[in-house]
Amino acid sequence: MVNQQPSQADIRRKNANFVARATAGKSTTRPARSKQRGVGTWVLAGLFFLLVGGTVVELIRLIFSL
């Protein structure tokens, strides 16, 4: 999907909307995005747990098999 730039009419409309909101004393900034963690964080945490856990189990197996 190609990201298209806004047309001149879109820019003018948004600028007019901004000026109208600013002169009316309303907020002109967008609200902050929520800081939710995505699924990617959980996947990375799970892989890290498996990697470290597997390494610990293998080390214990090597130590006690001697």
C-alpha positions in Angstrom: 0.0 0.0 0.0 1.4 3.3 -1.1 1.1 6.3 1.3 -0.3 9.2 -0.6 0.2 12.8 0.4 -2.9 14.9 1.1 -4.2 17.1 -1.7 -4.1 20.9 -1.6 -7.8 21.0 -0.8 -7.3 18.7 2.2 -4.4 20.8 3.6 -6.5 24.0 3.2 -9.5 22.4 4.9 -7.4 21.1 7.8 -5.7 24.5 8.2 -9.0 26.3 8.2 -10.3 23.8 10.9 -7.2 24.5 13.0 -7.6 28.3 12.8 -11.3 28.0 13.7 -10.5 25.8 16.7 -7.6 28.0 17.8 -9.7 31.2 17.6 -12.6 29.5 19.5 -10.2 28.6 22.3 -10.5 24.9 21.9 -7.7 22.4 22.0 -5.7 22.2 18.8 -3.6 19.2 19.8 -4.5 15.6 19.5 -4.9 13.5 22.6 -2.0 11.3 23.6 -2.0 7.7 22.5 -2.5 5.1 25.2 0.6 3.3 26.3 -0.6 -0.2 25.9 1.9 -3.0 25.4 1.3 -4.9 22.3 1.4 -8.7 21.7 5.0 -8.3 20.5 6.2 -7.6 24.1 4.6 -10.8 25.4 6.0 -12.8 22.5 9.5 -11.5 23.3 9.1 -12.2 27.0 8.0 -15.7 26.2 10.9 -16.4 24.0 13.3 -15.0 26.5 11.8 -17.2 29.3 12.1 -20.3 27.1 15.7 -19.5 26.1 16.9 -18.8 29.7 14.8 -21.6 31.2 16.1 -24.1 28.6 19.7 -23.0 29.3 19.3 -23.4 33.0 17.7 -26.9 32.6 20.5 -28.0 30.3 23.2 -26.7 32.8 21.5 -28.6 35.6 21.3 -31.8 33.5 25.0 -31.5 32.6 26.1 -30.9 36.2 24.2 -33.8 37.7 25.0 -36.3 35.0 28.7 -36.2 35.9 
